[in-house]
Amino acid sequence: MKRILLPLLALCLCLTACGGTADEAGYDPAAAAQALLDSGAFTQALDALDKETACTALYGGLDAETVEDCAVYASLSAGAEEIAVLKLSSAGAAEAALTALENRVAEQREALESYQPQEVGKLDSAIVEQKGNTVLLVVAADAALARSTLDELN
């Protein structure tokens, strides 16, 4: 019995050690947002928003209960520049949040076309992505610098 149990235990340990969670690959909201803020990719002053405000006012009623952690910054001048890094409770919640962020970009583009057309180019270069159970939205004056900052976090 011991001859079978020991190899079986070793196999179980190997399989568990190889398996990771999608959450491990995600962004840390505070660290990612701070790196972006420090990068110099933004020309507008950004103000931190709390989770409830971000979920209800910016991201189309995104369920705040599914947001475990977040860092959200929006332009003080009603411009397009914005950072949102959201850690969600599940992959399904992350997919819903990704859709909400994509909708935010589309809504901002439509709203700013008529009264701040110079901001629309920033929205055309928006970074919207999902990584594990995190999603992020970055609308920056220098999208290439924002992208390289995110790449350095990996």
Salt bridges, closest charged atoms under 4 A:
ASP23 OD2 - LYS87 NZ 3.57
GLU81 OE2 - LYS122 NZ 2.72
GLU82 OE1 - ARG104 NH2 2.83
GLU119 OE2 - LYS122 NZ 3.11
ASP124 OD1 - ARG109 NE 3.02
GLU129 OE1 - ARG147 NH1 2.82
ASP151 OD1 - ARG147 NE 3.30
